[in-house]
Amino acid sequence: MSNVTALRTSKTTSAEEWLSPEQVCAILPGMTVRKLQPQRDEGHGPRYAKPSPKTVVYARADVDAYVRSTIVSTQEQA
């Protein structure tokens, strides 16, 4: 018999972080709820979910991906 105890590893589930339109605007400089709405209507901007008819939420990862997709390379970086 051994007196060694096996270590228990806890499974940490990384839950998706959901943001309201107001929270998205707080993250994106210059963005307002009034600018975000037409982007949704026209199919632009970050991906979003509508869990109910009057509720819109954005996954933090999608907001980050949207910002990364708008990165402009300068001549010095090319």
Backbone torsions as a table, in degrees:
resi	resn	phi	psi	omega
1	MET	NA	144.9	-179.6
2	SER	-111.8	147.8	176.8
3	ASN	-97.8	21.5	178.1
4	VAL	-91.5	128.1	179.5
5	THR	-102.0	134.4	179.1
6	ALA	-67.5	141.3	177.3
7	LEU	-78.3	136.5	175.8
8	ARG	-93.8	127.3	177.0
9	THR	-100.9	131.5	178.9
10	SER	-89.1	133.2	177.0
11	LYS	-83.1	116.7	178.6
12	THR	-98.6	117.2	179.0
13	THR	-86.6	121.6	179.5
14	SER	-84.4	102.6	-179.3
15	ALA	-74.2	144.0	177.4
16	GLU	-66.2	137.2	177.2
17	GLU	-95.2	119.2	-179.1
18	TRP	-102.8	135.9	-176.4
19	LEU	-119.9	143.7	173.4
20	SER	-78.2	163.7	175.2
21	PRO	-55.2	-37.5	178.7
22	GLU	-63.6	-39.1	178.7
23	GLN	-68.6	-37.5	176.5
24	VAL	-61.6	-43.3	180.0
25	CYS	-64.8	-31.0	177.3
26	ALA	-70.1	-25.7	-179.7
27	ILE	-84.5	-39.4	-175.2
28	LEU	-95.1	108.6	-179.6
29	PRO	-57.6	134.2	177.9
30	GLY	84.5	-9.1	-179.7
31	MET	-86.4	140.1	175.2
32	THR	-127.4	163.4	178.1
33	VAL	-61.0	-35.6	179.7
34	ARG	-68.9	-26.0	175.4
35	LYS	-84.6	-31.3	-177.6
36	LEU	-70.8	-37.8	-179.0
37	GLN	-57.9	-52.0	179.0
38	PRO	-62.5	-31.6	176.9
39	GLN	-61.5	-42.1	176.8
40	ARG	-63.3	-45.6	-177.6
41	ASP	-61.5	-34.2	-177.1
42	GLU	-93.6	-1.5	179.3
43	GLY	79.2	25.4	177.4
44	HIS	-111.8	177.0	176.7
45	GLY	80.0	-171.5	-178.0
46	PRO	-68.5	151.3	174.5
47	ARG	-61.7	152.8	-178.9
48	TYR	-144.8	167.6	176.9
49	ALA	-124.9	151.0	176.4
50	LYS	-124.1	85.6	-179.3
51	PRO	-68.4	-16.4	173.3
52	SER	-149.5	164.2	-175.4
53	PRO	-56.0	-30.8	-177.1
54	LYS	-108.8	11.6	-177.6
55	THR	-119.3	130.0	176.0
56	VAL	-124.8	130.9	176.2
57	VAL	-134.0	153.2	179.7
58	TYR	-122.0	136.3	172.7
59	ALA	-75.7	134.7	-179.4
60	ARG	-55.7	-39.6	-180.0
61	ALA	-62.3	-36.1	178.8
62	ASP	-71.3	-35.9	176.6
63	VAL	-65.6	-44.3	177.7
64	ASP	-62.2	-42.2	179.2
65	ALA	-64.2	-38.6	178.3
66	TYR	-62.5	-44.8	179.3
67	VAL	-62.5	-44.1	178.5
68	ARG	-61.1	-34.0	-178.8
69	SER	-70.4	-14.3	-179.3
70	THR	-99.6	5.9	-179.2
71	ILE	-64.9	133.4	179.1
72	VAL	-109.5	125.7	176.7
73	SER	-84.3	136.9	177.1
74	THR	-92.7	170.5	-179.6
75	GLN	-61.3	-35.1	-179.6
76	GLU	-66.6	-27.4	-177.8
77	GLN	-89.5	-15.3	-175.4
78	ALA	-74.2	NA	NA
